[in-house]
Amino acid sequence: MTNLDLYAKAEHLLGIEEATEALYDLYRSELDEYKIKTLLDVGCGRGGFMQRMMSDGVTCKGIDLSLVMVDECRAKGLDAECIDVAQEEGKYDAVVAIFDVLNFLNQEELLNFLDAVACRLSDDGVFIADINTLYGFSDVAEGTMSSENEREFLVVDAVFEDEKLFTKFTLFEKNEDLRYTKYQDTIVQYFHKIRAFEKLSALKLIEKQTFSLYDTKDKTLLIFKKR
């Protein structure tokens, strides 16, 4: 099991449903003005945003590096594939990367990712993504939390140092014989300064807005157009 698949298994215990819905609302409102017909959702998760946009008449495809997530999308009848964005071949009016997707990439991976996104955009295409602010990492994300239900127990321990957030997930899952299976892995997220996005060769940053998702000004929304 990859660490992204462990995250997928544990996501329902994290209490992020309300925040996810708030992000979906924000992205949807931003996309309204662009009158898009096709959309690629990178890091699509379980497909909730695609379902929203499809209800608006937009043709959507999702890609995610977690096969667990992709299988859930497909079970809902959604067009989803377990590939990297560089492997995608279509062209889209809009590409989105919702809920920290860019923070899972180090600096080199980020630049390669953004180049690949630009290749997926139609000539007047728009790319929208969100990143954590420094405050969002150091004051909001850092710390320890636990959550449980009748058959699962999750502990999350996050430490922010050297502009990286190290989040250890420990999940105990009760089996039919009442014994527990333990899953454990660490996910690393990277803090990115805004200036990293301001001089890209293939994308032009046309708007940035800092907003509050969990706490005061913990996220920044970035909107790009293809150069």
N, C-alpha and C positions, 0 to 999 in steps of 0.2 A: 504494500500500500504506500503510495506517495504521500508527502506531507499535505498536498492539496486535497487528496482523497480523504485524509484524516480530518482536515478542516471541513470538508463536505459532510462527513459523518457527524461532526460535532456542531455544525452551524446552528441547528435548531435549538441548541442549549445556550446560545450566546446572547439571546434577547435582543437581536438586532432587527427584528421585523419592522418596527416602527421607523427606525432610521433608514432602512432600505426603501420603504414606501415613500418617505420624504424625498430621498434622492431620485426615485423614479418620477415623482411629481415635478421636481426641478428640471430634470433632463427633458421630460415631455414638454414642459412649458417653453424651454429654450428652443427645442426643435420645431415648435409650432410655426415660427416665423420663416422657416426655411422651406416649407412645403415639400418635404422629401417624399419619395416614393419607395426607396429601397434603403435598408439599414443593415449594418453588420454590428452585432453586439459581441465585443471581444471580452472574454471572461464572463460569459453569459449566465453562469450559475444555473439555477433551475428554470430559467426562461421567463421569469415574471415580467421583465421589462419588454421582452419581445411580444408577450401576450397583450400587453397594454398597447403597444404600437400597432400590432396587427388589428386590434379593435378600431384603430383610426384609419385602417385601410393601407398601412405600410407593409410591404413585403420584407420579411426579416429572415436573417440567418444568424445563428449563434455559434461561436467557437469557444472552447474552454479546454484547458490542459488537464482537467479532472474528468476522467471517464465516468465517475459516479454522477457528476453533474450532467454530462452529456446524455447519459442513459436516461436520466430523469426527464430531460427535455424531450427526447425521442418518444418516451412513454406518453407524453402529452401531445404527440403528433407534431412537434416543432422540428424545424430544419436545423439540426445542430451537428457539429463535427468536433472530434477531439484532435485538433491540430493547432500549431502555432500560427500567428497571423501572417508570418512570412510564407507559409504554405498555402494560404488562401489565394484563389485566383480570380474571384469576381471583382466587379467595380460597383461602388455604392454611393448613393447621395449623401449618406451620413455613416460615420463609424463612431461608436461609443465604447468607453472603457470605464465602467461604473464601479464605485466603491473600492478605492485603493489599488486598482489594478496596476497603475504605474509605480506605486510604492513597492511592489514585489520585484521590481527590476533594478539591478545596479546601474551605474552610470552608462557603461558600455552597452548593456542590454537595452537600456532605455532608448539610446540613440538609434540602435538597430530597429527597435520596435517602432519608433516614430517614422523612420524611413519606410518600413513595411506598410504602416498605416497609410502614408501618403500615396503609395502605389495602389492601394485599394479604393481610393477616393476618385469619383468622377471629377471632371475639370472644375466644377464649382462646388465641390463637396466640402462638408464640414465635419470636423472631428471634435468631440467633446469628452473630457475626462476630468476626474477630480483627484486631488492629492491631499495628504495630510499636511497641515502646517507644523512648524516646529513645536508650537504650543500643543497641537493635537497629539503629537508623539510624546513629548516630555511630561505633560500635565494631565492628559486625558487617557492615553492608551497604556501608559506604564502602570504596573501594579498587578495585584493578584485577585482573581475571582473564582468562584466555584458555582456549579449548577448541577441539579440532579432531577431525575424523575424515577419512576418505579424500577426501571431496568438499566439506567445509565447514570454515571457520575463523572463530571468533567471538572478539571482544575486547569486554569489558564494563568500562567505566570509570565509577565512581560517586563523586560528591562530595556531601557533606552540608553545606549552608549555609543560614542564615536559616530553619531548621526545614523545609527542603525537601531531598529527595534527588534529584539530577539524575543519571540513569543513561544513558550513551551506549552504544548497541549498534552495533557494526560487524560485519557478517556478509559473508563472501566465500563465494560458492557456485560450485563448478566446473560448467561447462556441458559439453555433449557434445563441443564443439570444443576442450576443455581450457582455454578462457579462463574467467576468473572474472567473475561479476556481483557488484557491491558494493551492499549495502543498509546504510543508516545512519540512525539516528534517536535522539532523546533522550526518555526517559520521565521524568516528574516525579511524585514521591510526596511526600505531605505528612504531617508529624508532627501528631497530634491528642492533646491532653491529655484525660485522663479526664473532667474537668469539662465538656467539650463534650457529653458524653452523659448528664449527670446531671439536666438540667432540660428534657428534651424534652417537648413538649406531647402527642405521640401515642404515645410509647413510654416505658416505665419500665425503667430499668436495674436488674435484680434480682440480678445476680451479675457479678463480674469476678474473673478469676484470671490472674496473671502466670505464665508458664511458659517453659521453655527449649526452643527448637526447634533452633537452630544453636549457641547459646552461652547463657551464663547470663542468664536473664530477659530475653530479647529480644522476647517477644511477650506480648500480653494478650488473653484471650478475654473477650468481652462477651456477656451473655445478657439479652435484653429480653423483656418481655411487653407486649402492647397495652394502653394505658390505657382 
